[in-house]
Amino acid sequence: MNAVQHHLSIDIETYSDIDISKAGLYKYAQSPAFSILLFAYVLDGGPVEVVDLTQTKYLPQEVLRYLFDPNCLKHAYNAAFEWYCLSRYFELESNKSYPPEAWLPQWRCTMLHGLYCGYPAGLDATGKALQLPQDKQKLSLGKALIRYFCTPCTPTQKNGARTRNLPHHDPDKWELFKTYNAQDVVAEMEIENRLTNFPVPASVQKQWETDQIINLRGVKVDTDLVYSALEIDSTVRERYIQEATELSGLENPNSVAQLTKWLQDKTGNEITDLKKSTVSELLSGDISNTSARRMLEIRQALGKTSIKKYQALEAATCADDRVRGLLQFYGANRTGRWAGRIVQPQNLPRTYIDGDLLPLARDLVKSRNIDGLQLLFGNIPDTLSQLIRTAFTAAPGHTLVDADFSAIEARVVAWLAGEEWVLDVFRTHGKIYEATASQLYGVPMKLITKGNPEYALRQYGKAATLALGYGGGAAALITAGRLSKDTPEIELLDIRDRWRKANPAIVQLWRTVEAAAKEAVNTGRTIELWDGRLVFSRECDPPNNLDFLTIQLPCGRKLFYTHPHMGVNRFGQPSLCYWGQNQNTKKWEVLETYGGKLVENITQATARDCLAEALERLEANGYPIVFHVHDEVVIDAGPGKDQLEDVVRIMRQVPDWAPGLPLNADGWINPFFKKD
């Protein structure tokens, strides 16, 4: 692209009969009913103009002149929406010489800019976090106007049985909607102006573009499996409800209040709720009443949420049987990692069915053979839950190639810390769980093999590797390390202490990182660690009330912590604090951090950067990625591209900025998605 000469800020309002919150952008915009209602824009900082596309078919020549000019950058908040909707408006998908992908490099996303700088997603939330003046913020009345004009309405006698509200049905509201549309551009531009001194790096911009291409490509869905699973689930649920009604005599066995009282009467136990965890705990206990046990089993089966993922697939799958928009770029803005959307591929149920039996299970579902499923696999809701990931398939004549980084976080944290014995493990045999167990207990690693009593130590090596790299203790060994909840605390603390003694460089990394962060915040000094591999700075822009602790990662990308200061943590101790979005409450508030947490952010962010580079290399080498999950990529490979060895070779390539990082990957080839 040549030197940028012009900037066009855009916000559009649209209509579709598809619910975007359930179906996602792509099915929403692909509906025959889709249309653009309003087009607000600002050219080169001029006045806001609003084009009413319900009154005219064409955008002004001034807009058209710059809309496809490569020397004019197009800005929008959540620019993926404007880019794709306008691509549909201009029918670019049928334009082989200029498809949507060719237009994409001209777009800049202000939402990404905010996320990169540590602010929450959402135009309204970002504006409030930046403390924009009221006249620069998003108008609060927008949701009601969008419901009125942008979605179908319920036909009533009062509204003449219409299914859609048009401008002439309420001219005053329509004029207000235009004002709202214009104000969104004002808010978007103000956010962009505020953050202008902290730009999104070119490499991250390129990754965003690649992400849009992957989302637009989508992945093939086995719709026969999806529809059959939904029908089977409906039938089985009816059977469970009927059985529960007959067993209990309750009018509504799905009622928590009714069922809780019935179970208390039958078991004599005090039961306060019927959450999944409570039901599981009750079933693991001693319940002698067979009716009560069966009711709990039914409750557990009915509580399976995986059917919601089948429903999500049904709602979002496009007419060509592909689901699009599964990934949210920079969805975790503390690290820059991707988040899942629609079906949440990062949070699919685990599969325990033997891999060789998966084709049989899928065939039984697709033939709607309930009795066969019951006979061979037992619990049908659980079986459907395990099969949800297999609904993602290769296109006809293609195959899925899956490759996954091996123990990427353990490799990265050891590389950052210079924990040489761990790096030696990864440079050689790679058996980090066995090697860790050997280090912890002084047992020769050759003895920690299946069939030997010492093999039991492997689970402790695994738990320690997964849980203790970021300063975690006894609780982390259970939550992240997945040790049994009834493991004695003294045993958990012993594992923690042994691991820390065996990994002094990683323990020191926590302390050094915390000290560097505090020094940067308290003095404003820039602190470089390990020849500039990590750089801690306090970066400010007083006129815009911006103040950040930044951590420059090995790749050059930065992590941002807004308005850093010394405060008090939950234990009443002095702590490094900053403003951010609470992941539980979603509120913008003061958060605390410490060395181990900062190391976790840095490690996960660096692992993310390794994945991002691999995605770029794979795409450049003609491997079309359809989605990725954590550190795993899924490729819809055509003939001649189903080469797992080549994909793994590309994944193993060490980035130029990470010399000495021992990367490794492995994978599989299969017609449908699975868990290896």
C-alpha positions in Angstrom: 0.0 0.0 0.0 1.3 3.5 -0.8 1.4 6.3 1.7 -1.9 6.9 3.3 -3.5 10.2 2.2 -7.1 9.9 3.4 -9.1 8.4 6.3 -12.8 7.4 6.1 -14.5 6.6 9.4 -17.7 4.5 9.0 -20.6 3.1 10.9 -23.6 1.3 9.4 -27.0 0.2 10.7 -28.4 -2.9 9.1 -31.5 -5.1 9.0 -31.8 -8.9 8.8 -34.3 -11.5 9.7 -31.5 -13.6 11.2 -30.6 -13.1 14.9 -26.9 -12.1 14.8 -26.4 -12.9 18.5 -27.2 -16.6 17.7 -26.2 -17.0 14.1 -23.2 -14.7 13.9 -22.2 -12.1 11.3 -21.9 -14.2 8.2 -25.3 -16.0 8.2 -26.8 -12.6 9.3 -25.4 -10.8 6.3 -26.0 -13.7 3.9 -29.8 -13.6 4.5 -31.8 -12.5 1.4 -33.5 -10.0 3.8 -30.3 -8.3 4.8 -30.0 -4.7 3.9 -28.0 -1.6 5.0 -30.3 1.1 6.4 -27.9 3.9 7.4 -24.3 4.7 6.4 -22.6 7.4 8.6 -19.2 8.6 7.7 -16.5 11.2 8.3 -13.9 11.9 5.6 -10.5 13.3 6.8 -11.9 14.7 10.0 -14.7 16.6 8.4 -18.4 16.8 9.5 -20.4 13.6 10.1 -22.7 12.7 7.2 -25.5 10.2 7.3 -26.8 8.5 4.2 -30.3 7.1 4.4 -30.2 4.0 2.2 -33.9 3.5 2.6 -34.4 6.6 0.6 -31.6 6.3 -2.0 -30.0 3.3 -3.6 -26.5 4.8 -3.9 -23.8 6.2 -1.7 -22.4 9.6 -2.6 -19.7 9.9 -5.2 -17.4 11.3 -2.5 -17.8 8.1 -0.5 -17.4 5.8 -3.5 -14.3 7.6 -4.6 -12.5 6.8 -1.4 -14.2 3.6 -0.3 -12.0 1.4 -2.6 -9.0 3.8 -2.8 -6.0 1.9 -1.4 -4.6 5.2 -0.3 -7.6 5.7 2.0 -7.8 3.8 5.2 -11.3 2.7 6.3 -11.9 2.9 10.1 -14.7 1.3 12.0 -15.4 -0.1 15.5 -15.5 -3.9 15.0 -14.5 -3.3 11.4 -15.1 -6.9 10.5 -18.8 -6.1 10.6 -18.6 -3.0 8.2 -16.1 -4.8 5.9 -18.2 -7.9 5.4 -21.6 -6.2 5.3 -20.3 -3.7 2.7 -18.7 -6.6 0.8 -22.2 -8.1 0.6 -23.7 -4.7 -0.4 -21.2 -4.4 -3.3 -21.4 -8.1 -4.2 -17.7 -8.6 -3.8 -18.0 -12.3 -3.1 -19.0 -12.8 -6.8 -16.2 -10.5 -8.0 -13.3 -12.8 -8.7 -11.0 -10.0 -9.5 -11.7 -8.1 -6.3 -13.1 -10.4 -3.6 -13.6 -9.2 0.0 -10.2 -10.5 1.0 -8.6 -8.1 -1.5 -10.3 -5.1 0.2 -9.4 -6.2 3.7 -5.9 -4.6 4.1 -7.5 -1.1 3.7 -9.5 -1.6 6.9 -8.5 -0.7 10.5 -10.5 -1.9 13.5 -10.8 0.6 16.4 -12.1 -2.2 18.6 -8.8 -4.0 18.1 -7.0 -0.8 18.9 -8.8 -0.6 22.2 -8.3 -4.3 23.0 -4.6 -4.0 22.2 -4.2 -1.2 24.7 -6.0 -3.1 27.4 -9.5 -1.7 27.2 -12.7 -3.8 27.1 -14.6 -4.7 24.0 -17.7 -2.7 23.0 -17.9 0.9 21.9 -19.9 2.0 25.0 -17.6 0.1 27.4 -14.4 1.5 25.8 -15.7 5.0 25.8 -16.6 4.8 29.5 -13.2 3.2 30.4 -11.5 6.0 28.5 -13.7 8.5 30.3 -14.7 10.2 27.1 -16.8 13.4 27.5 -20.5 12.7 27.2 -20.8 14.3 23.8 -18.2 11.9 22.5 -19.7 8.7 23.9 -22.1 6.3 22.3 -25.8 7.2 22.9 -27.5 4.9 25.4 -30.8 4.7 23.5 -29.3 2.7 20.7 -30.5 -0.8 21.8 -34.2 0.1 21.7 -33.8 1.7 18.3 -31.9 -1.3 16.9 -34.6 -3.6 18.2 -37.2 -1.5 16.5 -35.7 -1.0 13.1 -33.0 -3.7 12.7 -34.9 -6.8 13.7 -38.3 -8.4 12.8 -41.2 -7.4 14.9 -44.1 -9.5 16.2 -47.2 -9.0 14.1 -50.2 -7.7 16.1 -53.6 -6.3 15.4 -52.3 -2.9 16.6 -49.4 -2.8 14.1 -51.4 -4.1 11.2 -49.8 -7.6 11.4 -46.6 -6.3 10.0 -43.3 -8.2 10.7 -41.0 -5.3 10.3 -40.8 -1.6 11.3 -39.9 0.8 8.5 -38.9 4.5 8.8 -42.4 5.7 8.0 -43.9 3.7 10.9 -42.3 6.1 13.3 -40.5 9.1 11.6 -39.4 10.6 14.9 -37.7 7.4 16.0 -36.1 7.2 12.6 -34.6 10.7 12.9 -33.3 9.7 16.3 -31.8 6.6 14.8 -29.9 8.7 12.3 -28.5 10.8 15.2 -27.5 7.6 17.0 -25.8 6.4 13.8 -23.8 9.6 13.5 -22.8 9.6 17.2 -21.3 6.1 16.8 -18.8 7.5 14.3 -18.0 10.4 16.6 -17.3 8.0 19.5 -15.3 5.7 17.3 -13.1 8.6 16.0 -12.6 9.9 19.5 -11.3 6.5 20.7 -9.0 6.3 17.7 -7.7 9.8 18.4 -7.1 9.1 22.1 -5.1 6.0 21.3 -3.2 7.3 18.4 0.2 7.4 20.2 -0.1 3.7 21.0 -0.6 2.2 17.6 -1.4 -1.4 16.7 1.8 -3.0 15.3 1.8 -3.8 11.6 2.3 -7.5 12.5 -0.8 -7.6 14.7 -2.8 -5.8 11.9 -1.7 -8.5 9.5 -2.8 -11.2 11.9 -6.2 -9.5 12.2 -6.6 -9.6 8.5 -5.6 -13.3 8.4 -8.1 -13.9 11.2 -10.9 -12.4 9.1 -10.0 -14.6 6.2 -10.1 -17.7 8.4 -13.5 -16.6 9.8 -14.9 -15.9 6.3 -13.7 -19.3 5.1 -15.5 -21.2 7.9 -15.6 -24.9 8.4 -17.9 -27.6 6.9 -20.6 -28.8 9.3 -22.1 -32.3 9.1 -25.6 -31.1 9.2 -27.0 -34.7 9.1 -25.3 -35.3 12.4 -26.5 -32.0 13.9 -30.1 -32.5 12.9 -30.1 -36.1 13.9 -28.5 -35.3 17.3 -31.2 -32.7 18.0 -34.0 -35.1 17.1 -32.5 -37.9 19.2 -32.0 -35.5 22.2 -35.6 -34.4 22.0 -36.9 -38.0 21.9 -34.6 -39.1 24.8 -35.5 -36.1 26.9 -39.2 -36.8 26.5 -38.5 -40.4 27.7 -36.5 -39.1 30.7 -39.2 -36.7 31.7 -41.9 -39.4 31.4 -39.8 -41.7 33.5 -39.1 -39.0 36.1 -42.8 -38.2 36.3 -43.8 -41.8 36.8 -41.0 -42.3 39.3 -41.6 -39.3 41.4 -45.3 -38.5 40.9 -44.3 -34.8 40.6 -46.3 -32.5 38.4 -43.1 -31.0 37.0 -39.9 -33.1 37.7 -37.9 -30.3 36.0 -38.8 -27.9 38.8 -35.9 -27.4 41.1 -38.1 -26.6 44.1 -40.3 -29.7 43.6 -37.5 -32.1 42.9 -35.3 -30.7 45.8 -38.1 -31.3 48.3 -38.8 -34.8 46.9 -35.2 -35.8 47.1 -34.9 -34.5 50.7 -37.9 -36.5 51.7 -36.5 -39.7 50.0 -32.9 -39.4 51.2 -33.2 -37.5 54.5 -30.4 -35.2 53.4 -30.5 -31.4 53.3 -30.2 -30.4 49.6 -29.9 -26.7 48.9 -29.6 -26.8 45.1 -29.4 -29.0 42.1 -26.3 -27.6 40.3 -24.3 -30.0 38.2 -21.6 -30.2 40.9 -24.1 -30.8 43.6 -25.8 -33.7 41.6 -22.4 -35.2 40.9 -21.4 -35.0 44.5 -24.7 -36.6 45.6 -24.3 -39.5 43.1 -20.8 -40.1 44.3 -22.0 -40.5 47.9 -24.0 -43.2 49.6 -27.7 -43.0 48.4 -29.5 -46.2 49.3 -32.9 -45.1 47.9 -32.9 -46.4 44.3 -35.7 -44.0 43.2 -33.7 -41.0 44.5 -30.5 -42.3 42.8 -32.3 -42.8 39.5 -33.9 -39.3 39.7 -30.4 -37.8 40.2 -29.1 -39.8 37.2 -31.9 -38.4 35.1 -31.3 -34.9 36.4 -27.6 -35.3 35.5 -28.5 -36.6 32.0 -30.9 -33.7 31.4 -28.3 -31.2 32.6 -26.0 -31.9 29.7 -25.4 -28.5 28.0 -23.7 -29.9 24.9 -27.1 -30.0 23.0 -26.9 -26.2 23.1 -23.8 -26.4 20.9 -25.8 -28.5 18.4 -28.5 -25.8 18.5 -25.8 -23.1 18.0 -24.5 -25.0 15.0 -28.0 -25.3 13.6 -28.6 -21.5 14.0 -25.2 -20.4 12.6 -24.5 -22.8 9.7 -24.8 -21.0 6.4 -26.6 -22.2 3.3 -23.4 -23.9 2.0 -23.2 -26.0 5.2 -20.3 -24.0 6.6 -20.2 -22.2 9.9 -18.2 -19.0 10.0 -17.0 -16.6 12.6 -15.9 -19.1 15.3 -12.9 -16.9 16.4 -12.6 -13.6 18.1 -9.3 -11.9 17.5 -7.7 -10.5 20.6 -10.7 -11.9 22.6 -8.5 -12.2 25.7 -6.9 -8.7 25.7 -4.7 -9.3 28.6 -2.6 -11.7 26.4 -4.0 -11.1 22.9 -5.1 -14.8 22.6 -8.1 -15.7 20.6 -11.6 -16.3 22.1 -14.3 -18.6 20.8 -17.6 -17.5 19.4 -20.9 -19.2 18.5 -20.1 -22.8 19.2 -17.1 -21.9 21.4 -14.5 -24.3 19.9 -12.2 -23.5 22.8 -14.7 -25.1 25.2 -15.9 -28.3 23.5 -16.8 -31.3 25.7 -14.1 -33.9 26.1 -14.3 -37.2 24.1 -13.8 -40.5 25.8 -15.2 -42.8 23.2 -12.4 -44.8 21.7 -11.3 -43.2 18.4 -12.0 -46.4 16.4 -15.6 -46.4 17.7 -16.3 -42.7 16.7 -17.3 -43.5 13.1 -19.8 -46.1 14.4 -21.2 -43.7 17.0 -21.6 -41.0 14.4 -23.4 -43.4 12.0 -25.8 -44.6 14.7 -26.7 -40.9 15.4 -27.1 -40.1 11.7 -29.4 -43.1 11.3 -31.2 -42.0 14.5 -30.7 -45.5 16.0 -31.5 -44.7 19.6 -31.6 -48.3 20.7 -28.3 -49.0 19.1 -26.7 -46.0 20.8 -28.2 -47.0 24.1 -26.9 -50.6 23.8 -23.3 -49.8 22.7 -22.6 -46.5 24.4 -25.1 -46.2 27.3 -25.9 -42.7 28.3 -27.2 -41.0 25.1 -27.0 -37.3 26.2 -23.4 -38.0 27.2 -22.6 -39.7 23.9 -24.1 -36.8 22.0 -22.0 -34.5 24.1 -18.8 -36.3 23.2 -19.7 -36.3 19.5 -20.2 -32.5 19.1 -16.6 -31.9 18.0 -17.1 -34.5 15.2 -19.7 -32.3 13.6 -16.8 -30.2 12.2 -15.7 -32.0 9.0 -13.6 -31.6 5.9 -15.2 -30.4 2.7 -16.0 -33.1 0.0 -12.8 -34.4 -1.4 -10.8 -32.9 1.4 -9.5 -34.0 4.8 -8.8 -32.3 8.0 -5.1 -31.9 9.0 -4.7 -31.1 12.7 -1.5 -30.0 14.4 -1.0 -29.1 18.0 2.0 -27.5 19.8 3.4 -29.8 22.4 3.4 -28.4 26.0 3.9 -24.9 24.6 3.5 -23.0 27.9 5.9 -25.2 29.7 8.4 -24.7 26.9 8.0 -20.9 26.8 8.2 -20.3 30.6 11.4 -22.4 30.8 12.8 -20.5 27.8 12.0 -17.2 29.4 13.5 -18.2 32.7 16.5 -20.1 31.3 15.5 -23.3 33.2 18.1 -25.4 31.4 17.1 -28.9 32.6 13.6 -28.4 31.3 14.9 -27.0 28.0 17.2 -30.1 27.7 14.1 -32.3 28.2 12.3 -30.6 25.4 15.3 -30.6 23.1 15.7 -34.4 23.6 13.0 -36.9 24.5 10.3 -34.4 25.5 8.8 -36.5 28.3 8.4 -33.5 30.7 5.9 -35.2 33.0 8.2 -38.2 33.6 11.3 -35.9 33.9 9.5 -33.7 36.4 8.5 -36.6 38.5 12.1 -37.8 38.4 13.3 -34.4 39.6 10.7 -34.2 42.3 11.3 -37.6 43.9 14.8 -38.5 42.9 13.6 -41.6 41.0 15.5 -42.6 37.8 13.3 -41.6 34.9 13.7 -45.0 33.3 11.6 -46.5 36.1 8.7 -44.1 35.5 7.1 -46.3 32.9 3.9 -48.2 32.6 3.9 -51.4 34.5 6.3 -50.1 37.2 5.0 -48.9 40.6 7.0 -45.7 40.1 4.7 -44.8 37.1 2.2 -43.5 39.7 4.6 -40.6 40.2 3.9 -39.4 36.7 0.6 -37.9 37.7 2.4 -35.7 40.2 4.9 -34.6 37.6 2.0 -33.8 35.2 0.0 -31.9 37.8 3.1 -29.9 38.8 4.0 -29.0 35.2 0.4 -27.9 34.4 -0.2 -26.0 37.7 2.9 -24.6 39.3 4.6 -22.6 36.6 3.0 -19.3 37.6 3.4 -19.4 41.4 0.3 -21.6 42.1 0.1 -23.7 45.2 -2.1 -26.5 46.6 -5.3 -25.2 45.1 -3.8 -24.9 41.6 -2.7 -28.6 41.8 -6.3 -29.5 42.0 -7.9 -27.0 39.6 -5.2 -26.8 36.9 -3.2 -30.0 37.8 -6.4 -32.1 38.1 -5.3 -34.0 41.2 -8.0 -35.5 43.3 -9.9 -33.1 45.5 -9.3 -35.3 48.5 -5.5 -35.2 48.2 -4.2 -34.1 51.6 -3.0 -30.5 51.7 0.3 -31.6 53.2 0.9 -33.7 50.2 0.0 -30.9 47.8 2.3 -28.5 49.6 5.1 -31.0 49.4 4.7 -31.3 45.7 4.7 -27.5 45.4 7.9 -27.2 47.5 9.7 -30.0 45.6 8.8 -28.4 42.3 10.0 -25.0 43.3 13.3 -26.4 44.6 13.7 -28.2 41.2 12.9 -25.1 39.2 14.8 -22.2 40.8 15.2 -20.2 37.5 11.4 -20.1 37.0 10.8 -19.1 40.7 13.4 -16.4 40.2 11.5 -15.3 37.0 8.4 -14.5 39.1 10.4 -12.3 41.4 12.4 -10.6 38.7 9.4 -9.8 36.6 7.5 -8.4 39.6 10.5 -6.3 40.7 10.9 -4.9 37.1 7.2 -4.1 36.8 7.2 -2.3 40.2 10.4 -0.4 39.3 8.9 0.8 36.0 5.7 1.9 37.7 7.3 3.6 40.7 10.2 5.4 38.9 9.2 5.6 35.3 12.5 3.9 34.4 12.5 1.4 31.4 13.8 -2.0 32.6 15.3 -4.4 30.1 15.6 -8.1 31.1 17.7 -10.7 29.3 19.2 -8.5 26.6 15.9 -6.9 25.8 13.8 -10.1 25.6 11.4 -8.4 27.9 11.1 -4.6 28.4 9.0 -3.0 31.2 8.1 0.7 30.7 5.7 3.2 32.0 4.3 5.0 29.0 2.1 8.0 29.3 0.1 10.5 27.2 -1.1 13.1 29.7 -3.2 15.2 27.3 -5.3 12.1 26.7 -5.2 10.9 30.3 -3.4 7.7 29.3 -1.0 5.9 31.6 0.2 2.4 31.0 2.6 -0.2 32.4 3.7 -1.9 29.2 5.6 -5.1 28.8 7.3 -5.6 25.5 7.3 -9.2 24.5 10.1 -11.0 22.6 8.3 -10.5 19.3 8.0 -6.7 19.9 4.3 -6.7 20.7 3.3 -5.1 24.0 1.0 -6.0 26.9 -0.8 -3.0 28.4 -1.9 -2.4 32.0 -4.0 0.7 32.3 -3.3 3.3 35.1 -0.8 1.2 37.1 -0.3 2.1 40.7 0.7 0.5 44.0 -2.3 -0.5 46.0 -3.5 -3.2 48.4 -4.4 -6.8 47.4 -7.1 -9.0 48.8 -4.8 -10.1 51.7 -4.2 -6.5 52.8 -0.6 -6.5 51.5 1.0 -3.9 49.1 0.4 -4.9 45.5 0.8 -3.8 42.0 -2.6 -2.8 40.7 -4.1 -1.5 37.4 -7.5 -0.8 35.9 -9.0 -3.6 33.8 -12.2 -5.6 33.1 -13.0 -8.1 35.8 -13.6 -11.4 34.0 -16.3 -12.4 36.4 -18.3 -9.2 36.8 -17.3 -7.7 33.4 -16.9 -4.4 35.3 -14.1 -1.9 34.7 -12.4 -1.8 38.1 -9.1 -2.0 39.9 -7.4 -5.3 39.6 -4.3 -6.6 41.5 -1.4 -8.6 40.0 1.9 -10.1 41.1 5.0 -11.8 39.7 3.5 -15.2 39.0 0.4 -13.6 37.3 2.5 -11.4 35.1 4.7 -14.3 34.1 1.5 -16.2 33.2 0.4 -13.3 31.0 3.8 -13.1 29.4 4.1 -16.8 28.8 0.6 -17.2 27.4 1.1 -14.1 25.2 4.4 -15.5 23.9 2.8 -18.9 23.2 0.0 -17.0 21.4 2.7 -15.2 19.3 4.2 -18.5 18.3 0.8 -19.7 17.1 0.1 -16.4 15.3 3.4 -16.8 13.3 2.6 -20.5 12.5 -0.8 -19.4 11.2 0.8 -16.9 8.9 3.3 -19.4 7.6 0.7 -22.1 7.1 -1.5 -19.8 5.1 1.4 -18.5 3.1 2.3 -22.1 2.2 -1.2 -22.9 0.9 -2.7 -24.6 4.0 -6.2 -23.2 4.5 -6.9 -23.0 8.2 -10.6 -23.3 9.1 -10.3 -22.7 12.9 -7.8 -23.1 15.7 -8.2 -24.0 19.4 -5.7 -22.9 22.0 -2.4 -24.1 20.5 -4.0 -26.4 17.8 -4.6 -25.6 14.2 -7.2 -27.3 11.9 -6.7 -27.2 8.2 -9.2 -28.2 5.5 -6.7 -29.8 3.1 -7.4 -30.5 -0.5 -5.6 -33.1 -2.6 -1.9 -32.8 -2.4 -2.1 -30.7 0.8 -2.9 -33.5 3.2 0.7 -33.7 4.4 0.9 -33.9 8.2 4.7 -34.0 8.1 4.9 -30.7 6.2 2.4 -29.0 8.6 4.2 -30.2 11.6 7.5 -29.0 10.1 6.1 -25.5 9.6 4.7 -25.5 13.2 8.1 -26.4 14.6 9.9 -23.5 12.9 11.2 -21.3 15.7 10.4 -17.6 15.2 13.4 -15.3 14.6 12.7 -13.5 17.9 12.8 -16.7 19.9 16.3 -18.3 19.4 16.7 -21.4 21.5 13.0 -22.0 22.1 12.5 -25.7 21.5 9.2 -25.9 19.7 7.5 -29.2 18.8 4.2 -30.3 17.4 2.2 -33.4 16.4 -1.1 -34.1 14.9 -3.4 -36.3 12.9 -5.4 -36.6 9.6 -9.1 -37.5 9.7 -12.3 -36.7 7.9 -13.8 -35.1 11.0 -12.6 -33.2 14.0 -11.7 -35.2 17.0 -9.5 -35.1 20.1 -6.3 -37.0 19.6 
